[in-house]
Amino acid sequence: MVLRIIVGLVLTIAAFAVFGRRLWWLKRLAFSGQPAPERVAAVRAHPAADVETQLTEVVGQRKLLKWSVPGAAHAATFWGFIVLLLTIIEAYGDLFSRTFAIPGIGHWAVIGFLEDLFAVGVLCGLATFTVIRIRNDPHKEGRRSRFFGSHTRAAWVVLAMITAVILTLLIYRGAQQNTGTFPYPHPWAFASWAFGKALAPLGYGVNSVLEVVFLLAQLGVVLAFLVVIAYSKHLHIFLAPLNIMFSRRPNALGPLEPMRSAGKVLDFEEADPDTDVFGIGKIEDMTWKGLLDLGTCTECGRCQSQCPAWATGKPLSPKQVILDLRDHAFAKAPYLLATEEERAHLPADVLAEAARPLVGTKEENGVIDPDVLWSCTNCGACVEECPVDIEHIDHIDGMRRHQVLVESAFPTEATGMLNNLERKGNPWGMAEDRRADWITELDFEVPVVDGVIPDGIEYLFWVGCAGALEDRAKKTTKAIAELLHTAGVTFAVLGPAEACTGDPARRLGNEFVFQMLAQQNIETLNEAGAGRDKGRKVIASCPHCFNTISREYPQLGGDYEVIHHTQLLAKLVEDGKLTPVNSIDEKITYHDPCFLGRHNKVYTPPRAIIDAVPGTRAEEMHRCKGQGFCCGAGGARMWLEERIGTRINNNRIDEALALNPDTVSTACPYCMVMLGDAINAKKASGEAKDSLEVIDVAQLLVRSVRLREEQPKA
């Protein structure tokens, strides 16, 4: 008895000493980053929401359960370990008394049943994980495996250790059954009872030895696993609840965060790149929340499996970005945590790691290759899939900001786009007065605001650069205008007073140009009387404009109620103000724009419009809604060449062509351009029928409504 107490306590003290030392080191490393007071303030401001988030995301395993089989396996393992905390308490009690039972509940039959039930559940989960890892072995599957790039050897070690935790538990409990010291009625603890039956022929003496040996083995494996957790990806067991608590709510999609230095929003009129932090230029420029992201990654590869850049052969893997940053942070930690005097005496490998550029080519020994950085489309699939709320886009765009604003290192083809934005207010460099040309092609008047929006105007229609200047998008603009006019909705446009919202500049990393354009537009909108306090709504046909005006302009003081045109048109159809009657006999597949769907959760209105048109037969692509696949234009990729791998828009169109549709519909001018180009290429190669076209849902609706209006004249 004394010996097992001594052994048990020595193991415990040693394990907790190593574990505690590692946690203290990790805490110091995390807080070597920039402050993030806004994260703490958000948690303090919404305690009820934080509790709900912990219950749904952590306890409820909501995101993990989106993938039913691995999600169920993880949930069984997670919930199993919560219940099996009772068995750890019992094991420590058994060190001091062979007849120990938890006071008050130690002899409840249902507790013994639940402990065994979840022990078996954990084993089932582990068996599932084993099959999944064998089937997705990156050594065989290569890039197709979501575990490609993960530390797979460590994963197998952890699976073995968890298995050992459960087996040592059941063996020592089975031995307890045979020595008469088991606290629960035998039939209820069914797994322990089965192990007891198997061990019974060994006799009382052997079972007494097994009870002690496997009790200590149980504690030893649990404590060893605790130490392994602190030094492996399974650190997420402790960090995930914290990371989820301090993550952006409801998620890190939609707006980019403003640039901050020392926790304060950067003012470009006073900012100094020599003293202020401009984006992420080195690992310590990340906030403690960013560093917490790095330590929380589970290496599950869900983000990688959904990334359009990775799927089309590009070097970007969101998972690998996080892992490379994490490995660099850990390797540079001795330098970050040392004083100036101590740094001079650090080993050469640590000093070499500290000198590495965060973004650089292989020849430059960079941590993140520029091709990785510029492959991102900001589609948000990684953020949507991540079960522990890592904010990949914030980190990628943070590095882009530093490259653009400090290093002036970005793809050369973006130079023209940025110059056009600064000089002409649109990416193509067209004259301002051309923004109203589309109005002359209509047979009714569209008011152009000159000063304040006149009384009686319900909506301000924000046309956007593409909607006013790009030929394919202009068709959507005219369709929307015709539908609003037909429905009796009064609206006006800004015409030449509009400028680009700044989305391409911000997503590229040029926050300066974004703020210049945003402040100009906010001033224009406020002078026109389009603020939320004026009770007037803004219609946006471009999801990028929709996202920027509604969710990013508030960072600069612009507060507007913005709706996407599909939301308004669907409401007009529902209210009977637009009634599509003429049948359009076509099979249609709808492509979700990332910034309308995944970033802003607008999925139903476009589909409601398609369903309202008689004769249409809608069929979803395999990747749709929250799991939709990008067209390749986001993240300023619309203006960058796609030189690596296959084209993202071609990949998407291949999925659409598999359904043999008559029409591909969408609700974004960027998507129309990208998908339209892909279809034209497929037509040229004979892979798509000549009649196939890409149209906005507004164009589909106006065909039905317009034909209905023209029929009496005929």
N, C-alpha and C positions, 0 to 999 in steps of 0.2 A: 504493500500500500504506500509506504513512504517513498519507495523508489519511483513508483509511477507518478507520484505527486511531484517529486523533484524533476524527473524527466519532462513531464508536462509543463511545469512552470519555466524551466530553462528554455525549452523550445519556444514558449510564448514570449518570454522576455527578449530572446535573441531576434525572433521574427519581427516583433513590434519595434525594436530598436532600428533594424535595417529599414523597415517600412517607413517609420517616422522620419528617419534621416533623409530618405528619398523624397518624401512629401515636402519636407522643409526646403530641400534643394529645388524641387519643382515650383514651389511657391515663390521662392526668390527669383527664379528664372522668369516666371510669368510677370512678376511686378517690375522686371527690368524693362518692360515695354512701356509704351505711352499710356497715360491715364485714360479712362473711359467713363467719366462721371455721368454721362447720359444714360449708360446702362444701369448703373446703380439707382439713378433717379427714377427710371422707368419701372424698376422692380418695386421701389418704395411707393410709387404712385398707384400701382394696380395690384395690391396683394391678393385680392380674390381671384383675379385672372391668372396670377402666377400659380396659385394652388390648383386651379382648374387645369392649367397647362401641365403641371407635374402629374396630375391624376390621369390625364388622357395620353400624354406623350411618353411619360416614364413608366407609370404603373400600367396604364392601358395599352402601351406598345402600339399606338395608333399607326404610326408610319411604317413600323416593321411589318404589321399585319396586312399592309397593302400587297405584299408578296406572300401569298397565303401559306405555302409550304414552309419556306425558311422562316417566315414570320411566326407561324405556329410553333415551330421548333424552338425559336428563340424565346417566345413567350413562355413556353413550358419550362425552359431552363431558368429564365429570369424569375418567374413566379415560384418555381421549385426551390430556388435558393432563398427566397424570402421565407417560405414556410420552413425550410430546413435550418434556418437560424435557430429554431427551437432545438434541433438535434445537437447543435454546437453547444448550446447552453447545457443540455443534458450530458454531453460528453465531458465538459468541465466539471459538472457536478459529480459524475461517476469517478473522476480522479480522487475525490475525497470520500465518496460513499458509494458502494456498489449498488445500493438500493435507492439511489437518488431519483427523485421525480420533481418536476417543476411544481412549486407550491400552487395549489388551487386547480391546476389543469393537468398535472402529471399523470393522473390515472384515468382521464377521460378517454373512452374508447375511440371517439371521433378524432382526437388529436393523433393517436397512433395510426389511424386509418389515413388521415391526410398526409402525415409525414411519409408513409410508405407510398401513397398514391403519387405524390410529387417526386419522390425519389425515382420511381419508375418512369414518371413523365420526363424527368431530366435525362434518364438513360435513352428514352425514345428520341428526345431532341438531339442528343449526341449522335445516335445512330443516323438520324436524318442529316445532320451536318457532315458526317463522314461520307455518306453517299453523295451529297452535293459537292463536296470537295473533290472526291474521286472523279465524278462526272465533269467537273469544271477544272480539272488539273491544268494549270497554265503551261506546264511542260509539254502537254499534248495539244492543248487547244490554242496556245499562243494568245494573241490579242483578243480572240473571241471569248476568253475566260475573263470574268470580272475580277478574278484573283490575280490576274497578270500584274506583276509589280508589287504585290503584297508580300509580306514576310510569312510565307506558307509554312516554313519549318516550325516557327514559333507557334503557329496556329495548331499544328498537330501535337505539339508538346502540351498546349493548354487543354486540348480535347482529352489527351491521355490523363492529365492531372484531374480534370473534373470527373472523368470516369473512375479514377482511383478514389476520389472523395466519396462517391456513391457506393462503390463496392466495399471499401473498408467500413463504411457506416453499416451496410446491411450484414456484413459478416460479423461484426462485433455485436450487433443487435440480435442476430441469429444465435450467437453463442450465449447471449444473455437469456434467450428463451430457454436454453438447456440448463443454465445454472440457476434459474429461478429468480433472477434479479431484474427481469424486463418489466417496466412499469405499466404496460398496457395489456388488456385482455388479448390473448393469443390470436384468435381468429381475425380480429379487426386489423391488426398490423400484418397484413397478408404477405407482403414481400419478406419481412423479417421472419415471419412464421415459416415461409417456404425455405429460407436459408437455414433456419433452425432445424427443420426436418432433414435437410441434407447433411447437417453437421451432427445430428443426434447420435448416429452410430459410433462416433468417436469417443463418446463417454464424457462424464462430468469433468474429469481431470484435464483432458485435452481442451474441452470447451472453456474451462476456467483460464487456461493459458491463452487461448485464442481471444478471449474477451479482453484481456489486458493488452496483448500484443496489438490487436487491431483497434483498440481504443486509442492507444498511443499513435498507431499508424494513421488513424483518422485525424487526430489533432495535428500530427506532423504534416500530412498532405494538405490540410486546410491552411496551416500556417505557411507552408512552402508556396502554396497558391497565392496567398496574400502578398508575399514578397515578389513573386513572378508578376502579379498584377501591376505592382509599382514600376516594373522595368519593362513592360510590354504594352502592346496595343490594348490589352484588357484593362488598362488604366481607365478606360471609358466607363467601367462599372461605377467608379466614384466621380469621374469628371462629367459624365453625360448629364446628370441632373443639374449640375451647376451651369454647364454650357447652355442647356435648354432654358434655364431660368433667366440667364442674362442675354439670350438671343433676341433679335429684333422681333417684335410682335406685329401682326400675326405670323410674319415670316420675313426673311431677308430678300424678298422679291419686290418688284415695283421700283421704288426710288433707290438711287444710289445715296449713300450717306454723304453729307457735306465734308469737305476737307477740314481736318482738325490738326492742331499742333498744341502739344501739352494739354490736351483735353478741351481746348477752346476752338470754336469755329474760326477758320482762317479768314482774315480780312485782307483781300489782295491789295488794297490801297496802302496798308501798313506792313504787310508781310515781308520778311527778309529771308530768302532761301539759304543764307549763311547761318541763320540762327533758328529759323522755323523749320518744321518738318513738312516737306512737300511730297505727299504720297508716301509710298513705301520704297525707300532706297536701300535700306539695310534691315536686317531682321529685327533690330531693336526699335525700328520705326513703327512696328505693329503695336497695337494696343494690347493690354493684358488679355482682353477678350479674344483678340486674334491669336495670341499665343495659346490661349485656352482651347481654341478651335484645333490647333495643331496637335495638342496632347489628347484630344477627345476622339480623333479619327479611329474608327474600328477596322479600317482596311477592308470593309465588306465589298467595295467595288460597285455598289449600286449606282453611284454617280457616274463612274466610268462607263458602265453598261448602257447608260442613257445619253451620254454626251455625243452630239452630232459630229463634233470634230474627231473624236476618237473612232467613231463608227465609220468614218470615211478616210481612215488611214493617216490622220494628222497626229503630231506628237503630243498634243494636249490630252492629258488625263487629269480631270479634277482631283482624283484621289492622289495621283502621283505628285501633283503640285503641293498638296498638303503634306505628303510624306517627305518630299525633298526639303520643304521649308522646316519641317519638324526635325529631320536629321541634321540639318544645318544649324538649327537653334541649339540642339543638344551638343553638337560638336563645338560650337562657339561659346557655349555657356561658361566654361572656365574663364574666358576672356571677359565676358559681360559681367560676371560676378566678382571679378578681381579689381583691386584698386590700381591706380596708375603705376604705383611702385611695383606691385605684384605682377603686372602684365609684362614687365621687362624680363621676368624670370620664367615665363611660361614656356612649355615645350614648343618646339618648332612646328609640330603639326597643328597645335592650337592656334599659333600665330598665323599659320598659312590659311587656316579655315577662316579666321577673322578678317583676312585680307581679301577673301573671295568676293567678287561682285555678285550682288543678289541676282541681277539679270545679266547674262552674258553667254556667249557661245561656248562650245566645248573647248575651243582653243584658248578662250579667255578664262576657263575654269569657272564659269558662271553656275550659280545654283539653279536658276530657271533659264532655259534657253529662250531667246526672243521669239522663235517660231512657236513655242508653246504659248507664250503670252499673247501673241497676236492672232492665234487660231480661235480664240474664244468668241462666240457669237452672243454672249450674255443671255442665252435662251432661258436659263434658270432651271434646266432639268436637274443639274447637280444639287441645287439647293432644295428643290422639290422632293428629291428622292432621299436625301441624307436623313437617316433616322436620329441623328444627334444634333441636328440644326447647325451644321458648319456653314459658314457664309462665304462660299468659294468666290462668288462674283466680287464681293467687296475686296478680297485680297488681290484678285487678278487686276481689277481696275485701279486699286491702290498702287500697284507696281506700274501700271500703265501711266498713271498720273505723274509719277516721278520720272519715268523715261521721257515723257513728252515735255514736261515743264522744266525739268532740271537738266536732263541729259540731251534733250532734243534728239532722241533716238527713237524713231518710229518709221513704219513703212513709207517709202518716198511717195507712193501714189496718194497718200492722205494729204500731202502738202497742198495740192490744188484745191481739195475740198475745204480745208481749213481757211485758205486764202479767200475762197469764194464766200464762205460764211462771214468772214470779217468785212469784206468789201461790198458784197452784194446782198448778204442776208439770206442766201440759199446755197445749197451745195453745188449747183450747176453753174453759178455765176451769171444767171440771167437777170435782165433788167427788172426793177421793181414793178413797173407799170404792166408787165406781162402777166402779173398775178390775176388780173381781172379779165383777161382775154376770153376765158371760157364762158363768161356771162353773155358775151355777144352772140354765142352760138345757141342761146335759148330763145324761145318765143314769148317769154314773159320777163318782167323786170325783177331784178334782184337788187335791193337797196345796198349801196356801199356806204359804210359809216364814215362820216366826215365830222369828227368831233364826238358828240355824245349819241349813243344809240337812241333813235326816236322812240317816243311813247308808242305802245301798241305792238312793239316787236317782242316776240316771246323768246327767241333764241338768237344767239350769235353763233354763226357757223364758222368755225375755224377750219379753213380749207387745207392749210398745210402746203409745204413746198411741192411735194409730189402731186397732190391733188390739184394744184393750180398750174404746174409747169410740165409735168410728165404726161405724155400723150395718153398712155393706157390708164393712168390714174384719173385723168381729166374726165374720162367716160363715167367713172364712179361718181365724181363730183357732180356732174350734170344729172346723173340718175337720182342722186340724193335730193338735189334741188327740185327736180320735177316731182318727186314723190311728196316732198314737203309742200310744194305749191298745190298739188292735187288734193292733199289732205287738209288744206286750209290753214296750214301752220305758217305764222309770220316769222320771218327770219331775215337777218342781214349779215353781210360779210365785211371784213376789214379791207379787203383788196390789197392795194400797194402798201398799206400800213402794217401788214403782217410781215414778220421775219421768221426765219427758222427758229424753232423752239430751243435749239441748241443740243438736242439729243445726240446727234452724231459726234459733236465735239466732246461732250461729256463722256460718252461711252468709249471714245478713243483715248480719253485721258486728259484732254485740254479743258480743264475746269475754268480757266481764265476766259476763253472764248464763250463757253457755256454761260457763265455769269453775265458777260457783256450782253449777249443776245437775250437772256432771260430777263434781265433788268429792263431792257428796252421794251420787250413785250409786256411785262408787268405794268410798266408805265402806260403803254398804249391801252391795255385792257382796262386799267383803272380809270383812265381819262374817258374811255368810252362808256363806263358805267356797267362793266360786266362782272363786278365783284359779287361774291356770294351774298353779301349784305344787301345788294340791290335786288335780289330775288330773280335774277336772270341766269339762265343756264347757257353753257357753251357746248356746242356740238363739235366733236372731232371725228373725222373719218379715218385718220391714221392712228393706229394704236400707240405709236411712239409719241405722237403729239398728245394723245389722250393721257398716257402715263406721265409725261413730263409736266403738262400744265396742271393736272389734278393732284399729282403726288410729289413732284419735285419743286414746283414754284412756291409752295408754302414755305420751303426752307429759306426763301428770299423775300417772304412777306406777301406773296400773291396767293389769295385764297379764292378759289372759283369752284363752282359746281359744274363738273364736266361729265358729259355722257357720250358714249360712242354712238355712231349713227345707227348701228344695228339694234341698240337698246331702244332708241326712239322709234325706229321703224317697226320693230316688233310690237311696241306698245300701241302704235297707230293702227296696226293690223288687228290687234286684240280688241281695241276700242271701236272697230268698225269704220274708222276714218279712211282706211285703205282696205279695199276688198279685192284681192286678186281673183279673177274669175276665169280668164282664158287659160286653158290647159297647156302646159309645157311638158310634153312627154319625153323626159330625159332622165337618165340615171346620173345622179350628182353625188360626188364625194366632197366633203368639206374639209379644208385644211385650217387648223387652229393657228392663228398668229400667236407667237410666243408672248408678245407684250399685251395682247388682249386676253388670251386664255390663261396661261400659266401665271403670268405676272399679276393679272387683275381679276382672274376667275370669272371672266365673261364667256360662258360656254353655251348657254341656252338660247339667247336671243337670235344669233345667226341661224341656228338650227330651226328655231320656231318660224323664221321667215321662209326658209326652204320648204318646210312642211306645209306652210300655208298656201303655197303655190300649187294649184291643182295639176295633177299629172306627174309631178316630180317623184322620183324614187331615190331616196337618200340611202347611201351605204357608207358606213364608216371605214376608214383605213384602220389597220391594226393598231398603229400608234396614233392615238387621238386624245383630245381633252388634256387632262393632266399629264399624260404620257405622250403628248404630241411631239412630232419631230420638226426641227427648225427648218426654215427655208434657206438659211445661210446668210441672211442680210443684217441681222442684229449685231450689236456691239461695234458699230461702224464698219462691219465687214462689207456692207453694200458698196463701199468705195475702195475696198482693198482687193487685190488679185488673190485668187485661190490657186496657188501653185503646187501645193502638197496634197497627195492622195487624190481621191475622187471628189467631184463637186457635190456639196451637200444638197443643192437643189435637184441634181440628177438622182441622187439617192431617194429623195422624197417623191419625186415624180415616178420613179420605178414602182414604188409602193402603190401610188394612185393607179398606174397603168395596169397593175395586177387585177384591179376590179373592173377593167374595161368600161370606164365611165364615158358619158357623153360630154360632161362638163366637170371641171374642177373649180370649186367655188372657194372663196376666202373673204376676208374682211380687212385687208391691209394692202396699201399700195406697194410696200416693199415686197410682200409675198407675191403679189401679182407680177411684178417685174421678174423676180427670181424664178418662180414656177413657169411663167410664160417663156422665159429664155430656155428653160430646160425642155419644155414641150416643143418649142421650135426646133431644138437640136434633135429631139426624138423623131419629129416629123421628117427632118432632113435625112435621117438614117433609116427611115421606114419603120421605126418601132412604135409610132403613134399614128392614129388615123388623122387625116387632114382636117376633119370637122371638130376635133377636140380643141377646146378653148378654156382659158382661165378667166373667170369673171368674179366680180364682187357680188355678194348676195343682194346688194341694192340694184345692180344691173338686172339680176334675175327677176326681182320683184317688179321693177319698172316695166319689164317686157309684158308681164301679165296684166298689170294695171293699165299701162299705156294702150295695149291692144283692146282692153275692155273699154277704154275711153274712146278709141277710134271707131269701134264697131258701129255706133249709131250713124256716124258720118258716112260710112260705107253703105 
